[in-house]
Every structure is written in C-alpha cells, then in structure tokens.
Amino acid sequence: MTHIFARFLKDESGATAIEYGLIAALISVAIIGGATTLGGKLSTQFTNISSYLNLTKKS
C-alpha cells in the first residue's frame, strides 16, 4: 500500500496540463478585460462621431 502511495506522490503527469490550463485561464481573463475596456472606449468614440455628424447635418 505504501508503494502505491509513494508512486502516486511521484506522478507528475497531470501537472503540466494543469499549468497550461492556468496559463490559458489567465490569458483569457486579460483578453476579456482588455476587450471590455476597449469596447467601452470605442462605443464612446462612435457616439461622439455620430453626434458630430448629426450636428453638421443640421447646419
């Protein structure tokens, strides 16, 4: 029984997959955060352009 437990403790075959999964999750969070910020700024910019075009159209 102790041999099985010792072998289990030495087994690192899933560690790499978990590390890659964590890296992918962190990259995803960064992309989502960046896209959210960029999306808000783009929305504001397009609203400003639309307002400007509507003002020049009325003149």
N, C-alpha and C positions, 0 to 999 in steps of 0.2 A: 504494500500500500504506500509506503514512503517513497518507493521508487517511482510510482506513478505520479505522486505529488511533486517530487523533485523534477521529473520530466516536464510536468505542467508549468512549473515556475521558470524553467529554462526556455520554453517555447515562446519565440517572439515572432512567429509567422504572421500574426494579425496586426502587429504593432505598426508596420509600415502602412498598411491600408488605413488604419485609424489616423495616422499622421497626415496622410494625403487628404483624408476626409475633413480633418480640421482645417487644413490649409485652404481647401476648396470652400469651406463654410466662411472663413474669414475674408477671402476674396469676394465671395458673393455679398457679404454684408457691406464691404467697401463699395462695390459696384452699385448696390441698391441705394446706399447713402448718397453717393455722387450723382446718380441719376435723379434722385428726388430733389436735390439741391439745384441741379442744372435745369430740371423740368420747371421748377418754380421761377427761376430767372428767365427762362425762355418764355414762359407764359406772360410774365410782366413785360418783357420786351415786345412781344407781339401785340399786347394790349396797347402799349404806347404807340406803336406804329399804326395800329388801327385808329386810335384816337386822332393822331396827326393827319391821317388820310381823310378821315371824316371832316375834320376842320378845314382842310384845304379844298375839299369837295364843295362845302357850303359857301366858300368865299367866291 
